[in-house]
């Protein structure tokens, strides 16, 4: 669900109740999710909704209070996890603070006070006073960049995350499609994702650790982002068009211009461009799925 925010004035969690469904509808959604094996997650942040992150993660006291708020929402709403979309940390200090924040959140998320200690204070991170009542997923969204893996490793961000949503879209370059299969392949190259492997990162950076622990391959946490909207290839100032509206227009056009085409047929499956808008069509989704499997990602 997109999205709650960090209130930049108070550094508290904002826009939960006004952006999430009401209690009655939420209960129905929760039942449907359980029935079909879906996960309900709350996103915090996003484009134009990230201005409070920097001050929050830089304040140890405020971030602990914020973590308690997030955990309370997770438990009350019976969420399956939290997704972060901070657009974007600007300095290494912000990344380091974000790494500390995620570590503290991971140690608290899904835990409730033990029976008889519901009103105890100062228990954040003290698991021996808490009972784990929900398994919570932590994820974040990132635009691909060749240097981002090293930043995430250095800031100790990856160890706290279950998934990293690799946003292989909104790549604006001339009149190129914003989310082509070729672009998806390029952001899954070894140059782009190789340093998500701790062993590779440690070897290249010359780092060694005194503590005994297993070096993780965080590439397995990546999920390949596939957008279900189109962007105009020439007039970049036009708003994105939803997949639903594009497809309705394509169906009307096909009935008039190509009456022999059938719904679900090869011609329609091959389309990835209409009316100046590029989008990820049926065949392109299959090709991107093959790329994700070949790179041993967690999914799409």
DASULDA-V293270 format. One record per residue. D_LAST is the distance of its C-alpha to the last C-alpha in Angstrom with 2 decimals. Layout:
{{D_LAST} {D_LAST}}
This chain:
{{17.16} {17.93} {20.08} {23.00} {24.80} {27.19} {30.54} {31.96} {35.51} {35.34} {32.18} {31.40} {28.33} {28.69} {27.46} {26.17} {28.54} {28.77} {25.03} {23.98} {25.41} {28.91} {29.79} {30.47} {27.36} {25.29} {26.85} {25.89} {22.23} {22.29} {23.88} {21.39} {18.45} {20.45} {21.32} {17.85} {16.17} {14.19} {14.23} {16.21} {15.73} {17.92} {16.99} {20.01} {20.64} {19.18} {20.98} {24.64} {24.14} {24.24} {27.96} {28.82} {26.54} {28.85} {31.97} {30.30} {28.85} {32.13} {34.26} {34.27} {36.10} {34.08} {30.72} {31.94} {33.06} {29.73} {27.95} {30.33} {29.49} {25.74} {26.45} {28.87} {26.38} {23.83} {26.66} {28.30} {25.27} {23.86} {20.50} {17.88} {17.11} {17.37} {15.12} {17.01} {16.87} {20.10} {20.79} {22.21} {24.29} {27.06} {28.90} {28.57} {30.55} {27.95} {25.21} {27.60} {28.38} {24.75} {24.36} {27.44} {26.25} {23.00} {25.15} {27.56} {24.97} {23.41} {26.96} {27.60} {24.54} {25.03} {28.68} {31.70} {35.36} {37.20} {39.75} {42.80} {41.10} {39.34} {41.47} {41.47} {40.57} {38.94} {36.74} {33.47} {32.04} {34.89} {33.11} {36.42} {37.34} {34.12} {32.42} {28.71} {27.94} {24.15} {21.32} {19.40} {15.93} {16.01} {13.32} {13.76} {12.43} {13.75} {14.53} {14.63} {18.22} {20.05} {22.01} {19.57} {18.84} {22.61} {23.08} {20.63} {22.40} {25.80} {25.22} {23.97} {20.90} {18.34} {20.33} {20.10} {16.33} {13.93} {10.74} {10.58} {8.30} {8.93} {10.12} {10.37} {12.60} {16.12} {17.50} {21.04} {23.29} {26.20} {25.32} {22.18} {19.07} {17.08} {13.67} {14.75} {13.26} {15.94} {14.90} {11.34} {13.32} {15.77} {13.67} {12.54} {16.27} {18.38} {20.18} {17.21} {15.58} {18.57} {20.13} {17.36} {19.36} {22.37} {24.76} {24.14} {24.45} {27.58} {29.17} {28.68} {29.87} {32.66} {31.82} {33.00} {32.85} {35.84} {34.08} {32.89} {29.17} {26.36} {24.44} {20.72} {18.00} {15.53} {13.20} {11.88} {10.87} {8.55} {4.89} {4.49} {5.77} {6.85} {10.23} {12.16} {15.43} {17.72} {19.94} {23.42} {23.95} {27.61} {28.35} {25.90} {27.81} {26.69} {24.32} {20.79} {20.91} {18.74} {17.00} {19.43} {22.46} {21.57} {21.12} {24.40} {26.16} {24.92} {26.17} {29.53} {29.84} {29.10} {31.68} {34.28} {33.67} {32.22} {33.53} {32.98} {29.20} {27.72} {24.78} {21.81} {23.86} {23.05} {24.31} {22.11} {18.95} {19.77} {20.20} {18.24} {21.26} {23.81} {26.63} {25.73} {22.18} {19.22} {15.96} {12.95} {14.67} {14.10} {14.79} {12.68} {9.51} {10.77} {11.62} {8.37} {6.99} {10.27} {9.97} {7.09} {9.40} {12.39} {11.61} {11.12} {8.05} {7.20} {3.77} {0.00}}
